[in-house]
Amino acid sequence: MHEKIVGAINEIRVPLLMSTLTIVLAFVPLAFITGMMGPYMAPMAFNVPLSVISSTLVAFLVTPWLASKVIKPPPIISSNDNVTTSEDQNDNQGFGHFYRRMLTPLLENRTKGKRVLWLVFVLFILAAMLPVLRLVPLKLLPFDNKNEIQILIDMPENSTLEQTAAMAKKVSTKVQQLSEIKAIAAYVGTSSPIDFNGMVRQYYQRQAPYTADLRIILLDKTEREHQSHAIVLRLREHLSSLNNSATSGGIVKIKVVEVPPGPPVFSTLVAELYGDEFTQYSELQEAASIVENRFKQEPHVVEVDSTVTDDQTNLRFIVDKTKAALSGIATAQINQALMTANSGQVAGFLHVNNEATPLAIKVRLPIEQRETLADYHRLTIKGQAGIVQNSTPQGIDIAPDP
């Protein structure tokens, strides 16, 4: 028996060593990948070679030793001049008998052998069609169990920062009804701290008064029963009453984002529409609407969104240049006054002790004085004295005294 075990190991020695060496040489270079894919590839460069080398050592050391302990040599039975072993008798009973009965007809009859091969081929095709027919889920990586979830709120483009903050507060209050929630941080009008997933999906560009991010911290995975993926599914169902809700300016879209277990992508499904130089943008918008509606009809597809923006109304202040010139007021002065009242302007800096950077002093009207168009109509600008107009029929006309 010892010679048989050694012979079996010698038979597989070369191919086993070559396969181990090939796998190690194929995965070790993954450790030198840089960029955002480096953290995902580095563990494979260590785990796979270590596992293969350990498996090879087990095949060369542990398996032969275990075989010598478990497999006993068959006793030799001699009767007069006939010498037989119990191994020959075991082939005619038990599993050996069943094995011979199954394979002997297939090896002796080519027709039966071909039928079995065709049956195996048909079963393979049926197994490969299971994901296509959606009879079994197709997923390469298992769901991860993170302690953080992100919620993105997209208000209509004409929404104010205050309206976005009110919606973020409403969503936060509804999220707190789940028992697994530990803390919530809201970022209204600005992006939340960037992470790997946000870098790929360009969440750092969410700098607008109609956008908001909610960072949700869950209880530690040891203190809760459900995984983060199950909590995400419950959150989507819980926020369904607020998602796609209609407001005075448009539709509110709420997306619950889970950190993927593998390298992040821009989205699970992405459809990009292109046109030639003669294609009108309105045609692309119409085509995008058709594709978006088609995505919404697809089962298991949630939170469909597009980059097509809603129509916005812009208010333009048209200056009466003649009247402004009579008062000695330039158009740039009017523009600066409106910008200061609406967006604000830095008038100076306050230097405080023990502070690394100075504090900017920004001049801006309070929100209650710049909510309506009438608030801007009440703004006045002081003109300059001594400006005249010489194009009147009477000759020189004195400009009004400011």
matplotlib code that plots the C-alpha trace (Angstrom):
import matplotlib.pyplot as plt

x = [0.0, 2.9, 4.3, 0.9, 0.4, 3.9, 3.2, 0.0, 1.7, 4.4, 1.8, 0.3, 3.4, 4.4, 0.9, 0.1, 3.4, 2.9, -0.7, 0.4, 3.2, 1.0, -1.7, 0.9, 2.6, -0.8, -2.1, 1.1, 1.2, -2.2, -0.3, 1.3, -1.9, -2.3, -5.2, -8.7, -8.6, -5.5, -7.4, -9.6, -6.9, -4.3, -6.1, -6.4, -2.6, -2.1, -5.1, -5.1, -1.4, -1.4, -4.5, -3.0, 0.3, -1.4, -3.6, -0.5, 1.3, -1.8, -1.9, 1.8, 1.9, -1.4, -3.3, -0.7, -0.4, -4.2, -4.5, -1.9, -3.9, -7.4, -6.9, -5.9, -4.2, -6.5, -5.7, -4.4, -6.6, -4.8, -6.6, -4.3, -2.8, -5.3, -4.3, -6.9, -7.4, -10.5, -10.2, -11.4, -14.3, -15.2, -15.5, -18.5, -20.4, -21.4, -20.4, -17.9, -20.8, -23.0, -20.2, -19.5, -23.2, -23.5, -20.4, -19.9, -22.9, -21.8, -18.2, -19.2, -22.1, -21.2, -24.8, -25.6, -22.5, -23.4, -26.9, -25.5, -23.1, -26.1, -28.1, -25.2, -25.0, -28.7, -28.6, -25.7, -27.6, -30.6, -28.4, -26.9, -30.4, -31.5, -30.0, -31.3, -34.8, -34.4, -35.2, -32.1, -30.4, -27.1, -24.7, -20.9, -20.3, -22.3, -24.0, -21.7, -22.8, -21.8, -22.6, -23.2, -26.0, -26.4, -29.6, -29.6, -32.4, -32.9, -35.5, -36.8, -34.1, -36.2, -36.3, -34.7, -32.3, -34.9, -37.3, -34.6, -33.7, -37.4, -37.6, -34.3, -35.8, -38.9, -36.9, -34.6, -37.7, -39.1, -35.8, -35.4, -38.5, -36.2, -34.7, -31.3, -30.6, -27.9, -27.2, -28.0, -26.0, -27.6, -25.7, -28.1, -26.9, -23.4, -21.9, -21.2, -17.6, -16.3, -15.6, -14.6, -18.2, -18.9, -15.7, -16.7, -20.3, -19.3, -21.3, -18.7, -20.4, -23.6, -23.2, -26.7, -29.5, -31.8, -29.7, -29.2, -27.2, -28.1, -25.3, -26.9, -24.9, -26.3, -25.9, -22.9, -23.4, -23.0, -25.9, -28.5, -30.3, -30.6, -27.7, -27.4, -28.8, -32.0, -32.2, -31.7, -34.7, -36.8, -35.8, -36.8, -40.2, -40.5, -39.6, -41.8, -44.5, -41.9, -40.1, -41.4, -43.8, -45.0, -44.2, -45.1, -41.9, -41.7, -40.9, -38.8, -36.5, -35.0, -32.3, -31.0, -27.4, -25.6, -21.8, -21.1, -19.1, -16.8, -15.5, -18.2, -19.7, -21.5, -24.8, -26.1, -27.6, -26.5, -27.9, -26.1, -27.7, -25.8, -26.7, -24.9, -24.1, -27.5, -29.5, -31.5, -31.2, -35.0, -34.8, -32.3, -34.5, -37.5, -35.4, -34.1, -37.7, -38.6, -35.6, -36.4, -40.0, -38.7, -36.4, -39.3, -41.2, -38.4, -38.9, -36.3, -35.2, -35.7, -34.7, -34.6, -33.1, -31.7, -29.5, -32.3, -33.0, -36.4, -37.3, -36.3, -37.5, -34.8, -35.5, -33.6, -33.3, -33.2, -31.6, -33.0, -29.6, -31.0, -32.5, -29.5, -27.1, -29.1, -28.4, -24.8, -25.4, -23.6, -24.9, -22.1, -23.2, -26.7, -25.4, -23.1, -26.0, -28.2, -25.4, -24.6, -28.3, -28.9, -25.7, -23.6, -20.2, -17.1, -16.5, -13.4, -11.8, -11.7, -8.4, -8.9, -6.2, -5.3, -7.1, -5.1, -7.4, -9.2, -12.9, -14.7, -17.2, -20.0, -22.6, -26.0, -29.6, -31.4, -33.7, -36.9, -35.8, -35.0, -37.8, -40.0, -39.5, -41.0, -38.1, -35.6, -37.9, -37.4, -33.6, -32.2, -28.8, -27.3, -26.3, -23.8, -24.4, -23.6, -24.6, -26.4, -28.2, -27.7, -30.1, -33.3, -35.1, -34.6, -30.9, -29.2, -31.3, -30.0, -30.0, -32.0, -30.1, -29.5]
y = [0.0, 2.4, 1.9, 2.6, 5.8, 7.0, 6.1, 8.0, 11.1, 10.8, 10.6, 14.0, 15.7, 17.6, 18.9, 19.9, 21.9, 23.5, 24.5, 26.0, 27.9, 29.3, 30.5, 32.2, 34.0, 35.1, 36.6, 38.1, 41.1, 42.2, 43.5, 46.2, 47.7, 51.3, 53.7, 53.2, 49.5, 48.8, 48.2, 45.6, 43.7, 43.6, 41.0, 38.7, 38.9, 37.5, 35.2, 33.3, 32.3, 31.5, 29.3, 27.5, 26.9, 25.5, 23.2, 21.9, 21.2, 19.4, 17.3, 16.3, 15.8, 15.5, 13.5, 10.7, 10.4, 10.3, 7.7, 5.5, 5.6, 5.2, 2.9, -0.6, -3.1, -5.9, -9.3, -12.0, -15.1, -18.3, -21.5, -24.3, -22.9, -19.9, -16.7, -13.9, -10.7, -9.3, -6.4, -8.6, -9.7, -6.1, -5.1, -7.5, -6.1, -2.7, 0.5, -1.3, -3.4, -0.3, 1.5, -1.3, -1.7, 2.0, 2.6, -0.8, -0.4, 3.2, 2.0, -1.0, 0.6, 3.8, 4.6, 4.7, 6.7, 9.4, 9.6, 10.2, 12.9, 14.7, 14.5, 16.1, 18.8, 19.5, 19.7, 22.2, 24.4, 24.3, 25.2, 28.1, 29.4, 29.6, 33.1, 34.3, 33.2, 34.7, 31.5, 31.9, 35.2, 36.0, 37.7, 37.6, 39.0, 38.6, 41.5, 43.3, 44.3, 47.9, 50.2, 53.2, 54.1, 57.2, 58.8, 61.2, 63.8, 65.5, 68.3, 70.1, 72.5, 75.6, 74.6, 76.9, 75.8, 76.1, 73.8, 71.3, 71.5, 71.0, 67.8, 66.5, 67.1, 65.2, 62.3, 62.2, 62.1, 59.2, 57.3, 57.6, 55.3, 52.3, 50.8, 50.1, 53.8, 55.2, 58.7, 60.9, 63.7, 66.0, 68.0, 70.4, 72.3, 70.7, 67.3, 65.0, 63.9, 62.0, 58.3, 55.8, 55.1, 58.8, 59.5, 57.0, 58.2, 61.9, 62.7, 65.5, 67.5, 67.7, 71.4, 73.0, 74.3, 71.6, 68.6, 67.0, 64.1, 62.1, 60.0, 57.3, 55.4, 52.1, 50.1, 47.9, 44.6, 42.7, 44.7, 44.2, 41.3, 42.4, 43.1, 46.5, 45.3, 44.2, 47.6, 49.3, 47.4, 48.3, 52.0, 52.1, 50.7, 53.0, 56.1, 55.2, 57.7, 60.6, 59.3, 60.6, 62.9, 65.9, 69.5, 72.8, 72.8, 69.1, 65.6, 64.8, 61.8, 60.0, 57.3, 55.0, 54.1, 51.1, 50.7, 47.9, 44.9, 45.2, 48.0, 50.7, 51.7, 54.8, 52.9, 49.4, 50.1, 53.1, 54.2, 57.0, 58.8, 60.4, 62.4, 63.9, 67.6, 68.3, 66.6, 69.0, 68.8, 68.6, 65.4, 63.9, 64.9, 63.2, 60.0, 60.1, 60.2, 57.2, 55.2, 56.3, 55.1, 51.8, 51.3, 51.9, 49.0, 46.6, 44.4, 44.6, 48.1, 50.8, 54.5, 55.4, 58.9, 60.9, 63.9, 65.8, 68.9, 70.5, 73.8, 76.8, 80.4, 83.0, 86.6, 89.2, 92.8, 95.1, 98.4, 101.6, 103.0, 106.5, 107.0, 105.4, 107.7, 110.8, 109.7, 108.8, 105.1, 102.5, 99.1, 97.4, 99.2, 97.8, 94.3, 94.5, 95.7, 92.8, 90.3, 91.6, 91.4, 88.0, 86.0, 88.2, 89.6, 89.5, 93.0, 92.1, 89.6, 89.3, 88.2, 86.3, 85.2, 81.5, 81.0, 79.7, 81.3, 84.7, 84.8, 86.3, 89.1, 88.6, 91.3, 89.9, 90.6, 88.3, 85.7, 87.5, 90.5, 88.7, 86.1, 87.8, 90.0, 93.0, 92.9, 93.6, 96.4, 98.2, 98.3, 101.8, 103.0, 106.4, 108.3, 111.0, 114.8, 117.0, 114.7, 116.5, 115.4, 117.6, 115.9, 117.6, 120.0, 122.8, 122.3, 121.3, 119.6, 119.4, 115.8, 115.2, 115.7, 112.4]
z = [0.0, 0.8, -2.7, -4.3, -2.4, -3.4, -7.0, -7.0, -5.6, -8.2, -11.0, -10.1, -8.9, -12.0, -13.1, -9.5, -9.1, -12.5, -11.8, -8.4, -10.0, -12.7, -10.3, -8.0, -11.0, -12.3, -9.0, -7.5, -10.0, -8.6, -5.6, -7.7, -9.1, -8.0, -8.2, -6.9, -7.9, -5.8, -2.4, -4.1, -5.9, -3.2, -1.0, -4.0, -4.5, -1.0, -0.4, -3.6, -3.7, 0.0, -0.5, -3.5, -1.8, 1.3, -0.8, -2.6, 0.7, 1.9, -1.3, -0.9, 2.9, 4.6, 2.0, 1.6, 5.4, 5.9, 3.1, 4.7, 8.0, 6.5, 3.6, 4.8, 2.4, 1.4, 2.9, 0.6, 0.5, -0.7, -1.5, -2.9, -6.1, -6.5, -4.9, -4.7, -2.7, -1.1, -3.5, -6.3, -4.2, -3.2, -6.9, -7.2, -4.2, -2.7, -4.5, -6.8, -8.2, -8.7, -10.4, -12.8, -13.6, -14.4, -16.6, -18.3, -20.7, -21.6, -22.3, -24.3, -26.3, -28.3, -28.9, -25.2, -24.5, -27.0, -25.6, -22.1, -23.5, -25.3, -22.0, -20.1, -22.8, -22.6, -18.8, -19.1, -21.5, -19.1, -16.2, -18.1, -19.0, -15.4, -14.9, -18.3, -17.5, -14.0, -12.3, -10.1, -9.1, -10.8, -8.3, -8.3, -4.9, -1.7, 0.0, 2.4, 6.0, 6.5, 9.3, 7.0, 4.5, 2.3, 1.2, -1.8, -2.1, -5.4, -5.3, -8.5, -9.8, -8.9, -5.2, -2.7, 0.0, 2.6, 0.8, 0.4, 4.1, 5.0, 2.8, 4.3, 7.8, 6.8, 5.4, 8.5, 10.8, 8.9, 8.8, 12.6, 13.0, 12.2, 15.3, 13.7, 13.1, 15.4, 14.0, 11.0, 9.5, 6.9, 4.3, 2.5, -0.6, -0.3, -0.7, 2.2, 2.9, -0.1, -0.1, -2.7, -3.8, -4.0, -6.0, -8.7, -8.8, -8.7, -5.6, -4.8, -7.6, -5.7, -4.9, -5.5, -3.3, -4.5, -3.4, 0.0, 1.4, 4.5, 6.1, 8.3, 10.9, 11.8, 15.0, 15.0, 13.1, 16.4, 17.9, 15.2, 13.6, 10.0, 7.6, 6.0, 2.7, 4.4, 6.1, 2.7, 1.3, 4.3, 3.9, 0.3, 1.2, 4.1, 2.0, -0.9, 0.1, -0.2, -3.2, -6.5, -4.6, -6.5, -5.4, -6.8, -8.9, -9.9, -8.6, -5.6, -6.1, -3.1, -3.6, -0.9, -1.6, -0.2, -0.2, -2.8, -1.7, -4.7, -6.9, -7.3, -10.6, -11.8, -11.5, -11.8, -15.2, -17.3, -20.7, -22.5, -25.4, -28.2, -31.3, -34.2, -34.6, -36.1, -33.3, -31.3, -27.5, -27.2, -29.3, -26.9, -23.9, -25.5, -26.2, -22.6, -21.3, -23.4, -22.1, -18.5, -18.8, -20.2, -17.2, -14.9, -16.5, -15.9, -12.8, -10.0, -11.2, -8.6, -8.3, -12.0, -12.6, -15.5, -16.1, -17.9, -15.8, -15.3, -16.9, -14.7, -14.7, -14.6, -13.6, -15.6, -14.4, -17.4, -16.7, -18.1, -19.1, -19.9, -16.5, -14.8, -16.6, -15.5, -11.9, -12.6, -12.0, -14.1, -15.0, -13.2, -10.0, -10.3, -11.0, -8.0, -5.8, -6.9, -6.4, -3.0, -1.9, -3.3, -3.2, -0.8, -1.2, 1.1, 2.5, 4.5, 6.8, 10.6, 12.1, 15.3, 17.6, 17.6, 14.2, 11.2, 8.6, 8.8, 9.0, 6.0, 6.6, 4.1, 3.4, 2.4, 2.9, 5.4, 3.9, 4.9, 2.8, -0.4, -0.8, -3.4, -6.5, -4.6, -2.2, -5.0, -6.4, -3.1, -3.4, -4.1, -5.3, -4.5, -7.7, -8.4, -8.6, -11.6, -14.4, -17.3, -20.5, -23.6, -26.1, -25.0, -27.4, -24.8, -24.8, -21.5, -18.8, -15.3, -13.9, -10.8, -7.6, -5.9]

ax = plt.figure().add_subplot(projection="3d")
ax.plot(x, y, z, "-o")
ax.set_aspect("equal")
plt.show()
